Amino acid sequence: MIRRSFLRNLVALPFIAATASAPATTGTPKLKIMMKSAWGSDDPTKAAFPFLHGDALSDAGHDVQIFLLGEAVSLMRKSVANAVGPVGWPPLAEVLHSLVAKKIPIYACGACSRARGVTEADLTEYGAKFGNPEIFVSSVEWADRVITE
């Protein structure tokens, strides 16, 4: 009887040791995330994703930057932002105001903006700035993760 009890305890020992030595987790590490997008108003749902996901990532405690290229820069025009209604999600203008309140940096490619008539006044509405290749590279180097949408 003592022998069986000893053997049962001996078999269970590795499992007890494994659970006892497991380190306590301190939570998810804070990440620096760059969101990059070129989707414009022709596909409102895809166009809104970098803003929606950036907002959610910020709510989760991560640092976020958004860099817009190509057709996505037109979303910085108030009239366009007000017209973009992603399927199943809040209007883009609403999400942009949330990002402004959180002071999430938004960069719109300068060359792409000039080609599409997006002005500095358009960007100011959302606290955004013109980006360039140096700012793009700087954002990529800053980030722990780059998400392209």
C-alpha positions in Angstrom: 0.0 0.0 0.0 2.8 2.4 0.9 4.6 1.4 -2.2 1.6 2.2 -4.5 1.1 5.5 -2.8 4.8 6.3 -3.3 4.7 5.3 -7.0 1.5 7.4 -7.6 3.2 10.5 -6.1 6.4 9.8 -8.0 4.4 9.7 -11.3 2.7 13.0 -10.5 5.9 14.7 -9.5 6.9 16.0 -13.0 3.4 17.6 -13.5 3.5 19.3 -10.1 7.0 20.5 -10.8 6.0 21.9 -14.2 3.1 23.9 -12.9 5.2 25.2 -9.9 8.0 26.4 -12.1 5.9 28.2 -14.7 6.7 31.9 -14.7 3.9 34.3 -13.9 2.8 36.3 -16.9 2.8 40.1 -16.6 0.4 40.7 -19.5 0.8 41.5 -23.1 3.8 43.7 -23.9 3.1 47.2 -25.3 3.9 47.2 -29.0 4.7 50.0 -31.4 2.6 49.4 -34.5 2.6 51.2 -37.9 -0.5 50.8 -40.0 0.0 51.3 -43.7 -2.8 51.6 -46.3 -3.4 52.6 -49.9 -7.2 51.7 -49.9 -9.4 54.7 -50.9 -13.1 55.5 -50.8 -13.9 53.1 -53.7 -13.8 50.3 -51.1 -15.1 51.9 -47.9 -14.7 48.9 -45.6 -11.1 48.3 -46.6 -10.3 52.0 -46.5 -11.5 52.2 -42.9 -9.6 49.2 -41.6 -6.3 50.9 -40.7 -8.2 53.5 -38.7 -10.5 51.0 -37.1 -7.7 48.6 -36.2 -5.4 51.4 -35.2 -8.1 52.6 -32.8 -8.6 49.1 -31.4 -4.9 48.6 -31.0 -4.6 52.0 -29.2 -7.5 50.9 -26.9 -5.5 47.8 -26.1 -2.6 50.0 -24.9 -0.3 49.9 -28.0 1.4 52.9 -29.7 0.1 53.4 -33.2 1.1 55.4 -36.2 -0.8 55.4 -39.5 0.8 56.1 -42.9 -1.5 56.6 -46.0 -0.4 56.2 -49.6 -2.0 56.4 -53.0 -5.8 56.6 -52.9 -6.0 56.4 -49.1 -4.7 60.0 -48.8 -8.1 61.2 -50.2 -9.7 60.0 -47.0 -8.1 63.0 -45.3 -10.6 65.3 -47.1 -13.5 66.0 -44.7 -16.1 65.5 -47.5 -14.7 62.1 -48.4 -14.3 61.0 -44.7 -17.9 62.0 -44.1 -19.1 59.9 -47.1 -17.2 56.7 -46.2 -19.4 54.2 -44.4 -17.7 50.8 -44.0 -20.1 47.9 -43.9 -20.8 46.8 -40.3 -18.6 49.5 -38.8 -19.0 53.1 -37.6 -18.6 55.9 -40.1 -15.0 56.8 -40.9 -15.4 60.4 -39.7 -16.4 59.0 -36.3 -13.3 56.8 -36.1 -11.0 59.6 -37.3 -12.3 61.9 -34.5 -11.5 59.1 -32.0 -7.9 58.9 -33.4 -7.6 62.7 -33.1 -8.7 62.6 -29.5 -6.0 59.9 -28.8 -3.4 62.0 -30.7 -2.5 59.0 -33.0 -0.1 60.3 -35.7 -1.4 60.1 -39.2 0.8 60.7 -42.2 -0.4 61.2 -45.7 2.2 60.7 -48.5 3.0 64.2 -49.7 3.5 63.3 -53.3 0.3 61.2 -53.3 -1.6 64.1 -51.6 -0.4 66.7 -54.1 -1.4 64.5 -57.0 -4.9 64.2 -55.5 -5.4 67.7 -54.4 -5.3 67.0 -50.6 -4.1 70.1 -48.8 -2.5 70.9 -45.5 -5.9 72.3 -44.4 -7.4 68.9 -45.1 -4.8 67.2 -43.0 -5.2 69.7 -40.1 -8.8 68.6 -39.7 -7.5 65.2 -38.4 -4.2 66.3 -36.9 -2.4 64.6 -39.8 0.8 65.7 -41.5 2.4 65.2 -44.9 4.7 62.2 -45.0 7.7 61.6 -47.2 10.1 58.6 -47.7 12.2 59.7 -44.7 9.2 59.7 -42.4 8.0 56.4 -43.8 11.4 54.8 -43.1 11.5 56.4 -39.7 8.0 54.9 -38.9 9.0 51.5 -40.1 12.2 51.6 -38.0 10.2 52.8 -35.0 7.6 50.0 -35.2 7.7 46.6 -33.7 5.1 45.5 -36.2 4.0 46.9 -39.6 0.5 46.1 -40.6 -0.4 46.7 -44.3 -4.1 46.9 -45.0 
